[in-house]
Amino acid sequence: MPTAGGITAREDVRREISTPHPPRHTSALEAVAGSHAQGRTMMHRIALSTLLHERGKFAGSVAGVAFASTLALVEAGLYQGFTRAASSVITAAGGDLWVMERGTKVLDDGPILPGSTRALLSSHPCVSRVRALGFRYVAARPSDGSEAPVILVGFEPDTTHLLPWNIQRGLPDDLHGPLRVSVDVSDLPRLSLPANPIGATLRLGGHASTIAVVTHRIRSFSLAPYVFGEMDTFRRLTKAGPDEANYWLADLTTPQCTSDVVAFVQRHPRLKALRRQAFAGMTEHYWVWGSGAGPILLFSMLLGIVVGALIVAQTLRSLARDHFKELATMRALGATKREVLSFVGWQMALLGGLGMALGGLLALGLGHLAGALGLAVVLSPPVLALGAAAVLGICLLSSLGSFRAVARIEPAEVFR
């Protein structure tokens, strides 16, 4: 039970606060401590003006959040760029089911299958169309006499699934002729081709091929150049037999037939069938995680989050500690614990919002720079959502200590 002396002391404090005094230096909190009637709106102003008053701490914290959010966005964008590069051919080629030799774990390793596979698939009533796809590494000999490995992709023309895609020069029909291929504009220097390579010659697998189409930003995970040609061209350059292919893509009449067709293919001792999405996921996992790129990106992202959280935590804790007396005064004047806690909450929101905005701009700039160097940073909506979640996690983790410290403030602190 409070004593009479304690009540008298509290009344003296209230009288002291309300009595005019000569002008003196006051902090942002002391200047508005007597305006508690404005509630949360006033606490919002108090918290933000206090943070802006500490310019050094404010700038350091925003920089910490920006660094962490930039790193999170860039690393997540690189991860998505890597996964898209690993499975881009599978995604673009389409097909409900991909039929391959048993034991195939990644797009790059599929052995050649005989032409009888097409007849087998076509015999099933649920299969509406079967398309061949070739995929093999071949040696390219540019005009300078060097040798470079390229990935030759053979395809059968299809109006629904365009291969190659992202065409910058030429038309899909330009690949109809014999030994006519496409190259990507980013690979022209590596293959010693001119800036306008249409009509230029590139030796592939010992044969002289003609550049008929130029694509834009079709990159493989291994960074080996992609070269596309129709299946007749593919078979001539790789010496594959008539109607042979690495993969057979089956388009189904209805998705409900998928399980039945898979079971039908699995009866063959040499073949297996996978849904396109499943095969794309296998290839992505093989390249991104099997190569070690995935763990490295994840570790870098977590490191950035930890560093940003530590910087913001130190700033928020320091600001709360510097203003314990003023916060205790507000508690003595009747401020609720929730209102006092909002002192930290508003500061956390400002640091997180500014840091995320700055980090997003930096990530966009780095993404353009990485694209010029041949790396794809995909800042898609899921990546941006991940970046926002990372910033939210940084702010929440870094403010836990300050929330606990402020929650323990008692009105009696003002008398100490």
QUIHU-V501007 format. One record per pair of residues at least 12 apart in sequence whose ideal C-beta (glycine too) atoms are under 6 Angstrom apart, sorted by the first residue. I is the first residue (numbers start at 1). J is the second residue. Records with the same first field share a line. If there is no record, write none. Layout:
I: J + J
This chain:
17: 34
28: 49 + 50 + 53
29: 46 + 323 + 326
30: 326
32: 46
33: 329 + 330
36: 333 + 335
43: 339 + 342
44: 346
47: 343 + 346 + 347
48: 346 + 350
51: 347
57: 315
61: 311 + 312 + 315 + 351
62: 354 + 355
64: 308 + 311 + 312
65: 308 + 351 + 355
66: 355 + 358 + 359
67: 308
68: 304 + 305 + 308 + 394
69: 355 + 356 + 359 + 387 + 391
70: 359 + 362 + 363
71: 304
72: 301 + 387 + 390
73: 363 + 387
74: 363 + 366 + 377
75: 297 + 300 + 301
76: 383 + 386
77: 377 + 378 + 379 + 383
78: 297 + 377
79: 297
80: 378 + 383
81: 376 + 377 + 378
82: 288 + 293
83: 284 + 288
85: 219 + 221
86: 221 + 283 + 284 + 287
87: 280 + 283 + 284
90: 279 + 280
92: 163 + 165
93: 133 + 161
94: 161
95: 249 + 276
96: 251 + 252
97: 250 + 273
98: 247 + 249 + 274 + 276 + 279
99: 248 + 265 + 271 + 273
100: 247
101: 270
102: 272
106: 283 + 286
107: 283
110: 246 + 247
112: 240 + 244 + 246
115: 243 + 244
117: 248
118: 130
121: 248 + 250
124: 261 + 264
126: 252 + 253 + 257 + 261
127: 250
128: 251 + 253
129: 251
130: 248 + 250
131: 156 + 249
132: 156 + 231 + 245
133: 155 + 247 + 249
134: 154 + 234 + 245 + 246
135: 153 + 246
136: 152 + 238
137: 149 + 151
138: 152 + 204 + 205
140: 204
141: 203
142: 191 + 192
143: 192
144: 192
149: 224
150: 224 + 225 + 227
151: 220 + 224 + 226
152: 227
153: 228
154: 229 + 231 + 234
156: 231
163: 228
164: 182 + 215 + 228
166: 215 + 216 + 217 + 218
167: 213 + 215
168: 185 + 214 + 216
169: 198 + 214
170: 212 + 213
174: 212 + 213
175: 212 + 213 + 230
179: 209 + 233
180: 210 + 212
181: 209 + 227 + 229
182: 213 + 215 + 228
183: 211 + 227
184: 215 + 218
185: 214 + 216
186: 374
187: 225
197: 211
204: 237
205: 237
207: 237
221: 287
305: 390 + 394
308: 394
309: 394 + 397 + 398
312: 351 + 398
313: 398
316: 344 + 399 + 402
317: 401 + 402
320: 402 + 405 + 406
327: 340 + 409
328: 409 + 413 + 414
329: 414
331: 409 + 411
332: 411 + 414
340: 406
341: 406
344: 399 + 402 + 403 + 406
348: 395 + 399
352: 391 + 395
356: 391
367: 379
